[in-house]
Amino acid sequence: MGDAAARPRMSRRREVSHTSARSLLTTLLGEFVLPRGRPVWTSTLVDVLAVFGVEEKSARQALARTAAEGWLVSERVGRRVRWSLTAPGRRLLTEGAARIYGFGRDRNAWDGRWLMLLVSVPETKRDLRHSLRTRLTWAGFGSPTPGVWISADAGRQDEAASIVRELGLDREAMSFVASYGQIGDQDAMVSRAWDLTALEERYEGFIDEFTGLQPATGDEALHAQTRLVHEWRRFPFLDPQLPVSLLPANWSGVQAAELFHRKHVEWRVLAQEHWDLLTTEEEAA
């Protein structure tokens, strides 16, 4: 390789909070590698991950694990190795990108109907209970009381059916689509099903972190863009995307979504150009 000092480098070492090498690698693959459709050198990925405090050993382990799961395939060129996305890897990242970049743009009008899923798992089957809770939560469901799951999107019934079927719970499960009745309080049900206070605090933290950030160089733009996407990609799994009528007034999620989409457009060109500079220099090394 050529003189390392002559190559563009990102000098700051700032660690993204609550993250891992594997998670950060996924962000880089989706944001920079997927759009180009060409291989990327190990050294490029290791160098960029290092900016976020990821040790070289951890970066290489993340690459190996990602490859082991079928997302990446390696190719040796002389003494160096470069990585390409596999067809399944491209598909999964494309699906993830659609969800991340489309999240928070529009909220459809709500017809007032709820999808209710009744499914219970004995406490003795803790792993199964955890899998059910995790998958239904990611699908936007909340549980106001044990054994009862609700969603304000009646169109998620097929997704719910797939989840309970894959977990072997379809024989015990039941679903209903209906409007809320006269007994009890709908807002109280929502409060029990979802911790909107904690979610709003996450949104406000995102707003505080990125509102005043103004990267001036390609190095800074790539760093900021990676952080922006990495933090935002958590929200589709945290936010059930409830109708506006069910949310607190001045919901921070709306402001956070506007901020993400605006910053992503503002920083994209400079960040992508710097990525291309890094990979071009690596090709020539």
Secondary structure, DSSP 8 states (H G I E B T S, - for coil): ---GGGS---------TT--HHHHHHHHIIIIITTTTS-EEHHHHHHHHHTTT--HHHHHHHHHHHHHTTSEEEEEETTEEEEEE-HHHHHHHHHHHHHHHHTTS------SEEEEEE----TT-HHHHHHHHHHHHHTT-EEEETTEEEES-GGGHHHHHHHHHHTT-TTT-EEEEEE--SSS-HHHHHHHH--HHHHHHHHHHHHHHHTT----SHHHHHHHHHHHHHHHTTHHHH-----GGGS-TT-HHHHHHHHHHHHHHHHHHHHHHHHHHHHHHHHH-
